[in-house]
Every structure is written in C-alpha cells, then in structure tokens.
Amino acid sequence: MIIVLDFGGQYNQLIARRVRECNVYCEVHSYNLSLDKIKEMKPEGIIFTGGPNSVYAKESPLCPKEIFELGIPILGICYGSQLTAHVLGGRVATAPVSEYGKTEVAVDTKSRLFSGVSANTICWMSHTDYIEKAPEGFTITATTPVCPVAAMECPSKNIYAVQFHPEVLHTQEGMKMLSNFVLDICACKADWKMDAFVENAIKELREKIGDGKVLCALSGGVDSSVAAVLLSKAIGKQLTCVFVDHGLLRKNEGDEVEAVFGEAGSYDLNFIRVNASERFYDKLKGIEEPEQKRKIIGEEFIRVFEEEAKKIGAVDYLVQGTIYPDVIESGLGKSAVIKSHHNVGGLPDCVEFKEIIEPLRLLFKDEVRKAGLELGIPEYLVFRQPFPGPGLGVRIIGEVTAEKVRMVQEADYIFREEIAAAGWDKQVNQYFAALSNMRSVGVMGDERTYDYAVVLRAVTTTDFMTAEYAELPWELIGKITSRIVNEVKGVNRVLYDCTGKPPATIEME
C-alpha cells in the first residue's frame, strides 16, 4: 500500500489514481495523520501532495521531522517537495519567476526516479515558491532555466522530491516517474486488482454491520447501484434500498430504476420507491444559487430517508454511493471546496443514523464501473450515463419548476437518443442537456417567440477530475438542435458548451 498525504491541492486524487494504475493499492489521508497510525498501516511508501500554501507562512500545514526517520520511502510533489526541503533544513522562498503550465525540465537519468525518462522532458509546473537551497545530504536531480531545484533526492534515506506534477497527463513521462517510485524504489508488488477490492469490501461490510439493518440511498445511477449490489452481496435482506423520485430525474428514469431493483429485479434486497416531486419543488421554490440548491436537495434526501427508516424500524446504517471525486470537490482536509455533493458536503448537521457507510468513497468512476462488472451487474447499467445526486436541480440554471424540468428532460432524452444512434455513446464519457436561464427572441411558424436556450454538454475523460469537451460532428449537433427546437415546447435556441474541466466543472449549474 502507498499512502498519499493530502496538503490541500486539487490534483491530489489524481496521484492516488496513478498509483492504482500501477496495480498498487493506495489510500488518501489528511496531512495530519499521526505517526502511530502510519506505523500501524505499514505502507510501502508515502507521497506528499501539492497545496496552495507557502511552507514558511504561519499556520501552513506541515509534517513532523520524524516522518522522514521511519525508513519508509517518501516522494514530495510541488508543495510536498518544498515541505521536504523546509522541514529538513533547506531554504524555500518566493521564486523570482513563477512557473505555470508545460515546462521543459532537464533531469538526471541516473536517478532511480528518472530511470527510463528522457534527459529533457516536458513537465507540468504550478508554483510561485521554489526551493532556493536543497537540504544537506540532498542531490539536485532536475532543473529548469528559472528553477534551480526542480527535483532533489537523498537516496540513502529514500527521500525524493519534484517541484512539478508527475500525476497530470501534461507531464509527458510522469507515469514512468511514479511507477519508478512505486514499483522500484518502494518495491511494491503490482498485484492489486478490482476483484481484491470487491472481495475485501464484502468481507469488511459483513464484519462491520453484523446483524444490523441498513438503508441504502439508491438513485439508480452507477455509483449508488454498485454500492447497493455490493451491500446485497454482503448482507442480503438486511438491506433496504430507498429510491427517492424527487421529480428531478431524467425522462422515464424512475420506472427504469424500479424495473431493475424492484420486485421484478434479480437482486436480493428490499426496495421502496418514494414519489416526492412536489415536496422537492416546494423546497426549491424561489432558489437560484446552485450551492444552496444542492444543500436543500441533500437535506431533503436525508429527511425522506429518516422518515422511511422510522417506518422500517431501528435502522442502524445509511449507505451512500459517494465516490472519491465527490469527496475531493466537497473539500478533503485542506482542499478547497468546489461544490457540495449532496451525499458529502451537503449533508445536514444532524442525521438519525448510527453511521453513514460509503463503501466506494476512495474509488474513481472508472474503478466503480470495474467493481460493478466484477459484481456481475449488467453492462448497460454499469456504463449508463453519470447523473448528479441532486439530479436536474443542478442542470437547471436558476429557479427549478416542474415546467423547466419537463423541458430539460425532453431535450436531454433527444440528445442521448441521437448520440446513441450515431454511435458516439461509447466515445463520449458524459453527455447531457442543461437548461439555461437565458430567454431570447426567436421566430417559429412566422411568429415571434421568447423562449429558453438549452445547452448541450459532452466531455471525454477517464477519471472525471479533468475533462475535455467532445468534438461532436456539426452534422450531428445540427440534427439534435433541429429536433429539440421542434419537439420541446418552450425552447427556441440550442448552444454547445466547448469548455473543459478546468476551468469549468463537468456539470453545468
């Protein structure tokens, strides 16, 4: 196992993902994880992440010097490299010239970290501070014209540090560097596979839950479906799945979810469908700010679950399909909050359950899909389009109304239908229609209209933490546009979103 200690950067989850691509198990923990806990976990290596702070500033997150004396290989990345220098007696200062983006770095290929890497390689820099002087006993192993210590190491103590970000795809040989650290320097065995995760998760859930009763928040999406089947394999009829139809689902989705998990389905669990659309619409009346909508929807979800739990009687645990991108975007440790996910940061302060269980909490979306296949879930369920927990409430800009929900449902259905018909459904990782709050003048049937604009969004991604817009054919976009403006009452304009992540998020809210 490799431990990633989180110092607050936004690329931190990618580090864990890259380690797992080496078939090595990896966990992410806050930077203040105790030395005793680290010793207890017996990791083969530790990685310090980047972060937004300056190591010499007051109240910046630091680590004890003793962590470097545990005999465990350490790799510091960006802030983590500066932290290493600072704690071990080097000097960190504001750089005369900041570096951002793709940068050519000269590396010492004799270093074990850079074995097999080109002598001059493109890396992704993002820093305003730099290591002005390396600590005693360290060798400088990489430089740029303006960064004298782009990498340093002390091989005798197995301590390595890089100023750039090897985890991002823009660092062309970053995966090679990380695999050198994980497989060579840390001597990890590349034997962690998804079947091991599934087997261990089922075993741990059985031990944790015992004979307790469990309520699962089932949305019908990939994440909650995999969580539900995982629990059904572990505890069977002790599990009750509550599917809240909040009126913010995609067209026909409520009935589809019930067909899969209800009485006619093939899973060993109890299923309850709660139709609560009017309740959610009332709560959202007059609300326009997206973060507020997320929190309202999240709290109402929990209240519905509590009510259903009381009907069932003495429920001990609530299970949710939270995955790691949800956690990081809601703020892990010192990480910045991007948006509150209703099943993470959007939870109310008080919930009437002994504990909330999130068995997929440290998995990325593609790993969740692999787990689903390992559990025997049909491919059409595993690879269905991702859908946010708050549903169409965050795909409608501005106030949510039943009429707006109808418009975005119908536009989204047409979009998905045409994408599949054109064979693009396997090439695009996420695609959907959102409803803007922009109304504009149009002309339809020789009459003036003043209606809404629908925004189409389609992206390609693997980890859902970064994404590029999909370059759909204009002919296809034109066909979709024509159908939407002709078939969806209240819409007279269609736009296509060409923004990647970052700077945007995948959802449009």
Steps between C-alpha positions, in 0.01 A plus 500: 500500500601858430367783718435841344504781757275784389633854545210667323573496127237429235704233317530278805241242393690455174807385690299216657356415162844480335629276779205266450575492128822328611271235659608613845242581767504861618313696765469878543518647849523847650851637551452482880474119508690399813837325488355216710224447244750503214710237679188292562404512130851387392505672160771421247525869412363848576423780253462864608262691273496853371310780671421872480705616800855625552692271735658797679164674562334493838246216548600320180454121522826330594617151597723387786867448422466149645304383196824511301660268757247216468704331227205519257572639151354849452420697186416870536307665215489881451406632848609158626848556356526844661374353826774237487766765446358728771471234771844349429694827510489628144373841399170582323422849373281690257627422152634792292305352209187287550450195280162386372409246234715282276871550570810328363693345789855363485523184713783277620414165343737322742245565774277199576200734486586603143616163369378461143394867481631733227783732605281796399133438568180706510349539849206691644608780735272700731691693765586849624743379770812295431776313681782753519738262676473121532549345847836356597551151358269557202601490134329719241368274223298737280504867404335756274643837391316673787466216754836384638344208695229350280576165668725380780568176682678332787520136380661374821182599686265427208371859492409652165337829401380661176382858452273405209188280487574150361139393560345721231493386138679819388818361659586279208703239690336550838353151512847354447634709790219390733536135404876528565421625850223251575639184339878552520576728794210378720525142361119462490351191338269594214230256610207716615197437279132592519399145594710541814319824584157341453588193706648707784214753495235226534693341786551832682133599457382169649730544799406864554123466464452165671126448537419871471243649264620715214329765289656572160446825314435367150484747211532241225825657382825307464642583843196428717414189292845351556482588871157334526608176330819493711286523813250242374789255449620572854178501706206407273156584639646704786526767231211724399556723198299820501463661161387861531334624185546870562355602165846603383588180316554444129201408284353155593785440746284435805323210332830363365659495846199321647508241221863415584494503882132443583313173542554405135875550534762235578667648810464371855382817673192690611392787273285804581413777255400837644333747265588840647515740204255757640685505830831581329347759266351682801837507678674636188247771423676834449851350546750586226850463652639153406680428827183581693299270273747216561475540877119520496472187285758320717321581824161404360646168384617424852163599649318266262739220590448562871124480455527174307742363759247565775238306303742208466606530864843510668728563204866513604682615188448719195695395190582745220679469166750776572813474284834675533440790258192587714720505809782711355264757345316532831830571679733232642733618774628839384369469143285781367126436476392513134141391552313309768386158389169414663644177638817662640520872578126547455400286796316676782675518837267249666397166352316227690727208417780339699739545209517576129683233297661594168663184359609667175639813663857452375417378148503697177214471250676253270596289802136499613404366157763225529360408842151487349611257231680292764171483694319372191292813438387516133711721274209726405466595867872530568559728203186712525554874494616655829233707671547744790335414831301827500378403153370755255485753782861585416451476125243778509658843536291713732173404669373144458140451386305201369480665158877551482555140606277385214700706248840373607373140528374502142807678360733262685308196374536617140871573549571156648288324238685666209844449658428127530356478148816661359727259691654771716375358830815284540734786406365771730528443876223736608241692304179677598277799438467785748250785503643850514314789662547700180190582298534651156292602201440248224261444214302179456213460255525867401436599861726663756610281790672590824620167636786320675840386372609140559873434543647169382810373679714199406845420639772239473677396821626196688503611863232776490741737673625654176312496169505628143191593301404240240544608138162376377434531125317819408256293296403308815470817709285652226265200499467507880436875494230466238319232699517689829365832370227319307397248766559671835242766580655810658844466338603704195881489515770234555863570601801264523743534793866486390655548846730243659552414868671707627400782477139371501358202689347213306150587618350829388334679787 
